[in-house]
Amino acid sequence: MTSTGAGGAARGGAPEVRLRRARSDKAAAISRAACEVFGRDGYSRASIDTIAAEAGASTRTLYNHFPGGKEELFRTVVQWSSGQMREAQLALLARYLDADRLPGAGELEQQLLALARDWVGLMADFRDHFSLVRHIYAEAGHVPAEVLDAWQEAGPRAVGRQFAVSMAALDAAGLIDVRDDPALAAAHFMALTSTDIVHRSYWGISPLPPGEVDRITAVGVQVFLRAYGR
């Protein structure tokens, strides 16, 4: 006799749940392997065979999960990785430049300095992500335009928009003068405090000495405040 009711439905659905979970686990394993391979070999040199082997899957299984092949897989990995980075960066903005609890005038430099140093520190926490980004910049001419746009929208643009909101809040509080362009002020802050470190360390591959990082971020914050401080 066939089971009915909630218990019967649960027992009947269990194999389907397990199958969905197994598929999800396999897709996650393929994505993790792809992130490592793309970060190591870049987009052009990475092969589907290598990714499948490192994920412990067949190429047929990989295409079952990612029918679009390498382009779809790279886009998925980049969006996932950028999403993680985005959340970490937004958390720092919320910690140091929350519009509801902005620092006082005497605390602004120290808050910006702490933000800059923690921002740079994310390179050590998200090494795989920065390896991907390094290859994206190096191979931009070979990466599909749709993938580049997906990466920007998943991470850098979203973070840039929130950074501009934070700069506008500092302006409204009379702490800085963004000259009607908070987005540019945010871009200048990041350029002054982190861009040189990112480039000189090859996106975290060869970290700079801590003292040099401290010097660059400190000078960057000082220059930013000379340009934008009231």
C-alpha positions as CSV (number, residue, x, y, z in Angstrom):
1,M,0.0,0.0,0.0
2,T,1.4,3.4,-0.9
3,S,2.1,5.8,2.0
4,T,0.1,9.0,2.0
5,G,0.1,12.1,4.2
6,A,3.0,14.2,5.3
7,G,5.2,11.3,6.3
8,G,4.7,9.5,3.0
9,A,5.4,12.7,1.1
10,A,8.6,13.2,3.0
11,R,9.8,9.7,2.4
12,G,8.8,9.9,-1.2
13,G,10.6,13.2,-1.7
14,A,13.8,12.2,0.2
15,P,15.6,10.7,-2.9
16,E,14.8,13.9,-4.9
17,V,16.2,16.1,-2.1
18,R,19.3,14.0,-1.9
19,L,19.7,14.2,-5.7
20,R,19.4,18.0,-5.6
21,R,21.9,18.2,-2.8
22,A,24.3,15.9,-4.6
23,R,24.1,18.1,-7.8
24,S,24.6,21.2,-5.7
25,D,27.6,19.7,-4.0
26,K,29.1,18.7,-7.3
27,A,28.5,22.1,-8.8
28,A,30.2,23.7,-5.8
29,A,33.2,21.4,-6.1
30,I,33.5,22.3,-9.8
31,S,33.3,26.0,-8.9
32,R,35.9,25.8,-6.2
33,A,38.3,23.9,-8.6
34,A,37.6,26.4,-11.4
35,C,38.4,29.3,-9.0
36,E,41.8,27.8,-8.2
37,V,42.6,26.9,-11.8
38,F,41.6,30.2,-13.2
39,G,43.5,32.0,-10.5
40,R,46.6,29.9,-11.3
41,D,46.4,29.6,-15.1
42,G,44.3,32.5,-16.2
43,Y,41.3,32.4,-18.5
44,S,43.0,31.7,-21.7
45,R,45.2,28.8,-20.5
46,A,42.7,27.2,-18.2
47,S,41.2,24.1,-19.7
48,I,37.9,22.3,-19.0
49,D,39.8,19.0,-18.7
50,T,42.0,20.5,-15.9
51,I,39.1,22.0,-14.0
52,A,37.1,18.7,-14.2
53,A,40.1,16.7,-13.0
54,E,40.8,19.0,-10.1
55,A,37.1,18.8,-9.1
56,G,37.1,15.0,-9.3
57,A,34.5,15.1,-12.1
58,S,34.3,14.1,-15.7
59,T,34.0,16.7,-18.4
60,R,30.6,15.4,-19.2
61,T,29.5,16.1,-15.6
62,L,31.0,19.6,-15.8
63,Y,29.1,20.4,-18.9
64,N,25.9,19.0,-17.3
65,H,26.3,21.7,-14.6
66,F,27.7,24.4,-16.8
67,P,26.4,23.9,-20.4
68,G,28.1,27.2,-21.5
69,G,31.5,25.6,-20.8
70,K,34.5,27.8,-19.8
71,E,32.8,31.1,-20.4
72,E,29.8,30.3,-18.2
73,L,32.0,28.7,-15.5
74,F,34.4,31.7,-15.4
75,R,31.5,34.1,-15.2
76,T,30.0,32.1,-12.3
77,V,33.2,31.9,-10.5
78,V,34.0,35.6,-10.9
79,Q,30.5,36.7,-9.8
80,W,30.7,34.4,-6.8
81,S,34.2,35.5,-5.8
82,S,33.3,39.2,-6.4
83,G,30.2,38.8,-4.3
84,Q,32.2,37.6,-1.3
85,M,34.7,40.4,-1.7
86,R,31.9,43.0,-2.1
87,E,30.3,41.9,1.2
88,A,33.7,42.1,3.0
89,Q,34.3,45.6,1.6
90,L,30.8,46.8,2.4
91,A,31.2,45.5,6.0
92,L,34.3,47.7,6.3
93,L,32.4,50.8,5.1
94,A,29.7,50.1,7.5
95,R,32.2,49.7,10.4
96,Y,34.1,52.9,9.8
97,L,31.9,55.2,7.8
98,D,28.3,54.4,8.8
99,A,26.2,57.5,8.1
100,D,24.4,57.1,11.5
101,R,27.7,57.1,13.5
102,L,30.3,59.1,11.6
103,P,33.5,59.9,13.4
104,G,34.1,63.4,14.8
105,A,36.4,65.8,13.2
106,G,39.2,64.9,15.5
107,E,38.7,61.2,14.8
108,L,38.3,61.3,11.0
109,E,41.9,60.8,10.1
110,Q,42.3,57.7,12.4
111,Q,39.1,56.2,11.1
112,L,40.1,56.7,7.5
113,L,43.5,55.2,8.2
114,A,42.0,52.2,9.9
115,L,39.6,51.7,6.9
116,A,42.5,52.0,4.4
117,R,44.7,49.4,6.3
118,D,41.8,46.9,6.7
119,W,40.9,47.5,3.0
120,V,44.4,46.6,1.9
121,G,44.4,43.6,4.4
122,L,41.6,42.0,2.4
123,M,44.2,41.0,-0.2
124,A,45.5,38.4,2.3
125,D,42.0,37.2,3.2
126,F,40.9,36.8,-0.4
127,R,44.0,35.6,-2.2
128,D,42.0,33.5,-4.8
129,H,39.9,36.5,-5.7
130,F,42.8,38.8,-6.2
131,S,44.5,36.1,-8.3
132,L,41.4,36.1,-10.5
133,V,41.4,39.9,-10.8
134,R,45.1,39.9,-11.7
135,H,44.4,37.6,-14.6
136,I,41.3,39.6,-15.7
137,Y,43.4,42.7,-16.0
138,A,46.2,40.8,-17.8
139,E,43.8,39.1,-20.2
140,A,41.0,41.6,-20.6
141,G,41.3,41.4,-24.4
142,H,40.5,37.7,-24.3
143,V,37.8,37.6,-21.6
144,P,34.3,37.9,-23.0
145,A,32.8,41.4,-22.6
146,E,29.7,40.0,-20.8
147,V,32.0,38.4,-18.2
148,L,33.9,41.6,-17.6
149,D,30.6,43.4,-17.1
150,A,29.2,40.8,-14.8
151,W,32.4,41.0,-12.7
152,Q,32.1,44.8,-12.4
153,E,28.5,44.7,-11.5
154,A,28.9,42.0,-8.9
155,G,31.7,43.7,-7.1
156,P,33.5,47.0,-8.0
157,R,30.5,49.0,-9.1
158,A,28.4,48.0,-6.2
159,V,31.2,48.9,-3.8
160,G,31.9,52.1,-5.6
161,R,28.3,53.2,-5.2
162,Q,28.3,52.6,-1.5
163,F,31.7,54.3,-1.1
164,A,30.2,57.3,-2.8
165,V,27.3,57.3,-0.3
166,S,29.8,57.2,2.5
167,M,31.7,60.2,1.1
168,A,28.5,62.1,0.6
169,A,27.6,61.5,4.3
170,L,31.0,62.8,5.4
171,D,30.4,65.9,3.2
172,A,26.9,66.4,4.6
173,A,28.4,66.3,8.1
174,G,30.9,69.0,7.2
175,L,33.9,66.7,7.6
176,I,35.1,66.9,4.0
177,D,34.2,68.7,0.8
178,V,33.6,66.4,-2.1
179,R,32.9,69.2,-4.5
180,D,29.6,67.7,-5.7
181,D,31.3,64.5,-6.8
182,P,31.3,61.9,-4.0
183,A,32.1,59.1,-6.4
184,L,35.3,60.8,-7.6
185,A,36.3,61.4,-4.0
186,A,35.8,57.7,-3.2
187,A,37.9,56.8,-6.3
188,H,40.7,59.2,-5.2
189,F,40.7,57.7,-1.7
190,M,41.2,54.2,-3.0
191,A,43.8,55.3,-5.5
192,L,45.8,57.2,-2.8
193,T,45.6,54.5,-0.2
194,S,45.6,51.1,-1.9
195,T,46.3,51.2,-5.7
196,D,50.1,51.4,-5.3
197,I,50.1,48.6,-2.8
198,V,48.0,46.4,-5.0
199,H,50.2,46.9,-8.1
200,R,53.5,46.7,-6.3
201,S,52.5,43.5,-4.5
202,Y,51.1,42.0,-7.8
203,W,47.6,41.8,-6.3
204,G,48.9,40.2,-3.1
205,I,51.2,37.6,-4.7
206,S,54.3,39.3,-3.2
207,P,53.1,41.3,-0.1
208,L,54.9,44.5,0.8
209,P,56.6,44.8,4.2
210,P,54.0,45.9,6.9
211,G,56.0,49.1,7.5
212,E,55.8,50.1,3.9
213,V,52.0,49.4,3.8
214,D,51.6,51.6,6.9
215,R,53.6,54.4,5.3
216,I,51.7,54.3,2.0
217,T,48.3,54.3,3.7
218,A,49.2,57.0,6.2
219,V,50.5,59.3,3.5
220,G,47.6,58.5,1.2
221,V,45.1,59.5,4.0
222,Q,47.0,62.7,4.7
223,V,47.0,63.7,1.0
224,F,43.3,62.8,0.7
225,L,42.5,65.1,3.6
226,R,44.6,67.9,2.3
227,A,42.6,67.7,-1.0
228,Y,39.2,67.1,0.5
229,G,39.3,68.2,4.1
230,R,37.4,71.2,5.3
